[in-house]
Amino acid sequence: MAVACQWFIDGWFPIFPWLAVSLLGAQAGTFRWKGNAIVSFAQPVLFAVAGSFLVLGAVFWYLFPGASLIRLGYVELFYPPTVGFLVFITGVIFCLFAIADRLPVTNRIFDPIRALGECSLAIYILHTLVIEVLISPLRLRVPVVPYLAAALLLIGSMVLAAYLIRQYRQNFRGGSFVIRVLIGG
């Protein structure tokens, strides 16, 4: 019973709270794309609802933060996820959608984020491998400034990898389903 509870409710990545997040994302996609039209999230009513979720979620998360777990030396801020956290991130996501819809489409400053999103599964696997194979074995304890520099280097290398994957994907024809899923194509 304890294993089932961890898988579904309060484990490292429980199915039920996070399945709700993915279903909400799918529902947002069906709202956004109606046939050939794109519906903007930058509507006053939607922004007010999203802002309300953000504020209410922050208040509930503050009042009822849930357990503070430490797993393998990492402090878990939202595991297991509480109702307040889920309402808060819903508000954050939809506020960001509304803000993004107000920005000019031609703004190239967001292209690195777009490149990362186009192959997010590959980037997730790659950064996990870099951390596990290259960084963790060193067991380094460094001050904040070198740590931040190393984090920026890791982020920069992941963005570079995303651009390389984008180039590869443009020339990729057919091939394995698994590779297409990994590279976002």
C-alpha positions in Angstrom: 0.0 0.0 0.0 2.8 2.4 0.8 4.4 1.9 -2.6 1.0 2.6 -4.3 0.6 5.8 -2.2 4.1 7.0 -3.3 3.4 6.3 -6.9 0.0 8.1 -6.9 0.0 10.7 -4.2 3.1 11.6 -2.2 6.2 10.1 -3.8 9.0 11.8 -5.6 6.9 12.5 -8.7 3.3 11.4 -7.9 1.0 10.7 -10.8 -2.2 12.5 -9.6 -1.1 16.0 -8.8 1.2 16.2 -11.8 -1.2 14.5 -14.2 -3.6 17.4 -13.4 -0.9 19.8 -14.4 -0.4 18.1 -17.8 -4.2 17.9 -18.3 -4.5 21.6 -17.6 -1.8 22.3 -20.2 -3.6 20.2 -22.7 -6.8 22.1 -21.9 -5.0 25.4 -22.3 -3.8 24.2 -25.7 -7.4 23.4 -26.8 -8.4 26.9 -25.6 -5.6 28.6 -27.4 -5.9 26.9 -30.8 -9.4 27.0 -32.2 -9.3 25.6 -35.8 -6.9 27.8 -37.7 -7.3 30.7 -35.2 -5.1 31.5 -32.2 -7.0 32.8 -29.1 -4.9 35.3 -27.0 -4.5 34.8 -23.3 -3.9 38.6 -22.9 -7.6 39.2 -22.2 -8.5 41.3 -19.1 -10.8 38.6 -17.7 -8.3 35.8 -18.1 -5.5 37.9 -16.7 -7.7 38.8 -13.7 -8.6 35.1 -13.1 -4.9 34.1 -13.5 -3.8 36.9 -11.1 -6.4 35.7 -8.6 -5.1 32.2 -8.8 -1.6 33.5 -8.3 -2.5 35.5 -5.2 -4.8 32.9 -3.6 -2.3 30.1 -4.3 0.5 32.1 -2.7 -1.6 32.8 0.4 -2.7 29.1 0.7 0.8 27.9 0.1 2.1 30.3 2.7 -0.5 29.3 5.3 -0.4 25.6 4.5 3.1 24.9 3.2 3.1 21.1 3.6 6.0 18.9 4.6 9.5 20.2 4.1 11.4 17.2 2.8 15.1 16.7 2.2 15.8 13.9 -0.3 19.4 13.0 -1.1 20.6 16.4 0.2 18.1 18.5 -1.8 15.5 20.6 -0.1 12.1 19.9 -1.8 10.1 23.1 -2.0 7.0 21.6 -3.5 7.2 17.8 -3.0 4.7 16.6 -2.2 2.8 19.3 -4.0 0.1 21.1 -1.9 -3.1 22.5 -3.2 -1.8 26.0 -2.6 1.3 25.3 -4.7 -0.8 23.9 -7.6 -3.1 26.9 -7.5 -0.1 29.2 -7.4 1.7 27.7 -10.4 -1.6 27.7 -12.3 -1.8 31.5 -11.7 1.9 31.9 -12.6 1.6 30.0 -15.8 -1.5 31.8 -17.1 -0.1 35.2 -16.1 3.0 34.4 -18.1 0.9 33.3 -21.0 -0.9 36.6 -20.9 2.3 38.6 -20.7 3.9 36.6 -23.5 0.9 37.3 -25.7 1.5 41.0 -25.2 5.1 40.8 -26.3 6.1 41.4 -30.0 6.3 38.1 -31.9 9.5 39.2 -33.5 11.3 39.6 -30.2 14.4 37.3 -30.7 15.4 37.5 -27.0 13.2 34.5 -26.3 14.6 32.3 -29.0 17.0 30.5 -26.6 14.0 29.5 -24.4 12.1 28.5 -27.5 15.0 26.3 -28.7 15.2 24.6 -25.3 11.4 24.0 -25.4 11.6 22.5 -28.9 13.7 19.6 -27.6 13.0 19.7 -23.8 13.2 15.9 -23.4 16.7 15.7 -24.9 17.8 18.7 -22.9 16.4 17.1 -19.7 18.3 13.9 -20.4 21.5 15.7 -21.4 21.6 18.0 -18.4 20.9 15.1 -16.0 23.8 13.1 -17.6 26.1 16.1 -17.3 25.2 16.5 -13.6 25.5 12.8 -12.8 28.6 11.9 -14.8 30.7 15.1 -14.7 29.6 17.3 -11.8 28.4 15.0 -9.0 31.5 12.7 -8.8 33.6 15.8 -8.0 31.7 16.4 -4.8 32.6 20.1 -4.9 31.7 22.7 -2.3 32.2 26.1 -3.8 31.3 29.7 -2.9 28.2 31.3 -4.5 30.0 33.2 -7.3 31.8 30.2 -8.8 28.6 28.2 -8.4 26.6 30.8 -10.3 29.3 30.9 -13.0 29.2 27.1 -13.3 25.4 27.3 -13.4 25.5 29.9 -16.2 28.0 27.7 -18.1 25.7 24.7 -17.8 22.7 26.8 -19.0 24.7 28.2 -21.9 25.9 24.7 -22.9 22.3 23.4 -22.8 21.1 26.4 -25.0 24.0 25.6 -27.4 23.0 21.9 -27.5 19.4 23.0 -28.2 20.5 25.0 -31.2 22.6 22.1 -32.4 19.6 19.8 -32.0 17.4 22.3 -33.9 19.9 22.2 -36.8 20.0 18.4 -36.7 16.2 18.2 -36.6 15.9 20.4 -39.8 18.0 18.0 -41.7 16.6 14.8 -40.1 14.4 12.7 -42.4 12.4 9.8 -41.3 14.3 7.6 -38.9 13.5 6.2 -35.5 10.4 7.2 -33.7 12.4 7.3 -30.4 14.9 9.8 -31.9 12.1 12.0 -33.2 10.5 12.0 -29.8 13.9 12.9 -28.2 14.7 15.8 -30.5 11.1 17.1 -30.6 10.4 16.3 -34.2 
